[in-house]
Amino acid sequence: MKKFLLSGLLLILLPLAACSNNPGETANTNQVKPLVTGAIPDQDPEKLQRQYTKLAAYLQKELGVPVEYKPVTDYTAAVTAFKVGDLDLVWFGGLTGVQARLQVPGAEAIAQRDVDEKFHSVFIVNKKTKLKPFKDIADLKQLKGYTFTFGSESSTSGRLMPQYFLEQAGVKLTDFKGQPGFSGDHDKTIKLVEAGTYDAGAVNEKVWLKRVDAKEVDLNRVEVLWRTPSYYDYHWVINPQVKQRYGEDFTKKVQNAFFKLDPKEPEQKEILELLQASKFIPTKNENYAQIEKIGRDIGKIK
């Protein structure tokens, strides 16, 4: 009888003991902290939200951990968020990637699109200026005396490299009519030049071509004046903190997930098209030595 009472009492007390624990403790132990991705806001935010949300869903499936996309307000915010650990994996331009890695020891450039190892900017012009397209860099001197806008101040394709090529042609920022503008992103630069707010500007060639293909540019008002020589640009940079959270081999897993994107798979093809790539390829920190040097020369890296 005593044994029966004792076993019965235990049956009652065991569930109560389990319920008396903090209910969040067990759940939290089993939860995996999300991999938080981000990107420099170089285009219309709604377009970026769509493409990076789809990419996050793909990475979550491939990596087996929760993946979130977290938008940022500007280029500087992307670098800062990476520095303080709020973003684990970020799509940077050449310049912002260098800025971010210099502030986070152990950060790695791990992947880029096939187009990013030979990237180009284009100088665009409002047709009312009567300036005609050219192929010789020296002809950039024709822009003297006109109004001009870059994209973001920290944009590689919308500011850093265009300013570098202008300087190579002997054009100083003081040679423009008034102070050069900084639109904030490539889409805004296109619209400002198209509207005649600025006579000319510099933009990411891939964004320009994408907007032209989508018939979002009035080619009766604006056209390409000059295409720059190639340079290394956009790439994914990963924060070393992910190895502590997910394991030493996690960086390799992320790389492989990018390399596995297959245009033959409908969902993956859509992601690649949104990102304007046919595939992703390896990259490394050393590829951006030229970007770092130019960034230091113009005062964007100290």
Order of alpha helices (4+ residues) and beta strands (2+ residues): alpha-alpha-beta-alpha-beta-alpha-beta-alpha-beta-beta-beta-alpha-beta-alpha-beta-alpha-beta-beta-alpha-alpha-alpha-beta-alpha
